[in-house]
Amino acid sequence: MSHPAPHRTSALPSPNAEQLPLFAAEPAEPARPAADSLASACSPTWGRHGSNPPRYGWLGQAYAALVDDPEVFAREDNTVRLSAGSKNRVASIRFWMRAFTLTSETDPMPGQASSVVLTERAHWLLNPDTGVDPYLEDFASLWLLHWWLLSSRPCRVPTWHVAFNHMLAVFSKDTLRRRLGALATQAGWKTPSAKVIGEDISCLVRMYSPERTWADSPQAHIEDIIDRPFSPLRLLSTSEPDQLRLHPGVVPAEVVAYACLEYSHTVTPAAHTISIARLSTDVGGPGRAFRLYSRQLTTCLQRVADTHAGIRLTESLGEPVLTFDEPAMPLGGHLLGALYSRPGYQAPPLLTR
């Protein structure tokens, strides 16, 4: 399914004092486990998607329903309000909204229901009147959601985190299963059952692998064939039944630069430089999330540096470095503002998770 790209105009002016940084990630907390530990990056939320990858319309429908009624997920008729069809899918929609950091939830006290609150990210992206892409018609939005999914702290899809951050380009499902078990043990978590890990891997594959046809899967449901918004990103394929292959992403340069700046802000909020080596190889960094090597990251960042003041590629001790004059955030937000700019668009307010 092809999607028309929004009309783009010139870059937006800088936001005023009340409209500072866009989508700033929370700085890293002290005394965390090792950076490559699963415990430092993820929560042990295995299989919470209910075996349902995100589908077309789910995020927009959930946004509209939550604006209308913040308690919609607790309502008896939520399957109708969310056009979900089943309670299982209601739970899946709720999970994906939180996993993409479009909602936040407070952990309830015993006997209390948790509160679901839309984040500023959700309003910026999905508001049907003022949002930059409420129907997710621009592939840039899917790349942005992919980054938010993997970079959120904690990441709520540990299987996704391990697949993109700890695996080589080609690996078997069995290798991924064993790696997940080993990292869960290392993190001090209860190792999930083989059934749960299998459901996670199956959901991951269905979310990202290219669209199938009935010739490929004659028994598949129509939604499994056409209702998969992330498949056009073509990040993952299955060359053989048990073999998975990750592919470099064809990501808009501004989204790559935004992710690099947000990552820099996350690890060292006050810094004005970060090495390309870190951006491309750090566990949890944009290079691994988008499966881009150093040269590919450099190409994207140079494209942005050529058109946006305040961003440069320099060298330090012979190594390439991303240098930026402003704080990483809101500069990253300005890049997204330019990417989605259109007549009448207003720079968003301070946006956090």
ZIZI-V82794 format. One record per backbone hydrogen bond with DSSP energy under -1.0 kcal/mol. CO is the residue of the C=O (numbers start at 1). NH is the residue of the N-H. If there is no record, write none. Layout:
# ZIZI-V82794
co: (CO & CO)
nh: (NH & NH)
This chain:
# ZIZI-V82794
co: (16 & 21 & 34 & 38 & 41 & 43 & 44 & 47 & 49 & 55 & 57 & 58 & 59 & 60 & 61 & 62 & 63 & 64 & 65 & 69 & 71 & 72 & 75 & 77 & 78 & 79 & 86 & 87 & 88 & 89 & 90 & 91 & 92 & 93 & 94 & 95 & 96 & 97 & 97 & 98 & 102 & 104 & 109 & 115 & 117 & 119 & 120 & 121 & 122 & 123 & 124 & 125 & 127 & 133 & 138 & 139 & 140 & 141 & 142 & 143 & 144 & 145 & 146 & 147 & 148 & 155 & 157 & 158 & 159 & 160 & 161 & 162 & 169 & 171 & 172 & 173 & 174 & 175 & 176 & 177 & 178 & 179 & 180 & 181 & 182 & 183 & 184 & 185 & 193 & 194 & 195 & 196 & 197 & 198 & 199 & 200 & 201 & 202 & 203 & 204 & 205 & 213 & 217 & 222 & 223 & 226 & 228 & 230 & 231 & 235 & 237 & 242 & 244 & 245 & 249 & 252 & 253 & 254 & 255 & 256 & 257 & 258 & 259 & 260 & 261 & 262 & 263 & 264 & 266 & 268 & 272 & 274 & 275 & 276 & 277 & 278 & 279 & 282 & 285 & 286 & 287 & 290 & 293 & 294 & 295 & 296 & 297 & 298 & 299 & 300 & 301 & 302 & 304 & 304 & 308 & 310 & 312 & 314 & 316 & 319 & 320 & 321 & 322 & 323 & 327 & 328 & 330 & 331 & 332 & 333 & 334 & 335 & 336 & 342 & 351)
nh: (19 & 351 & 37 & 42 & 155 & 45 & 46 & 50 & 52 & 58 & 61 & 62 & 63 & 64 & 65 & 66 & 67 & 68 & 69 & 72 & 74 & 75 & 78 & 81 & 82 & 84 & 90 & 91 & 92 & 93 & 94 & 95 & 96 & 97 & 98 & 99 & 100 & 102 & 103 & 101 & 119 & 117 & 112 & 106 & 104 & 123 & 124 & 125 & 126 & 127 & 132 & 133 & 131 & 136 & 141 & 143 & 144 & 145 & 146 & 147 & 148 & 149 & 150 & 151 & 152 & 43 & 161 & 162 & 163 & 164 & 165 & 166 & 246 & 244 & 176 & 177 & 178 & 179 & 180 & 181 & 182 & 183 & 184 & 185 & 186 & 187 & 189 & 188 & 197 & 198 & 199 & 200 & 201 & 202 & 203 & 204 & 205 & 206 & 207 & 208 & 209 & 217 & 220 & 226 & 227 & 228 & 231 & 233 & 234 & 247 & 245 & 173 & 171 & 237 & 251 & 256 & 257 & 258 & 259 & 260 & 261 & 262 & 263 & 264 & 265 & 266 & 267 & 268 & 28 & 271 & 324 & 322 & 279 & 280 & 281 & 282 & 287 & 285 & 289 & 290 & 292 & 249 & 297 & 298 & 299 & 300 & 301 & 302 & 303 & 304 & 305 & 306 & 307 & 308 & 311 & 325 & 323 & 321 & 319 & 316 & 276 & 314 & 274 & 312 & 331 & 332 & 334 & 335 & 336 & 337 & 338 & 339 & 340 & 345 & 24)
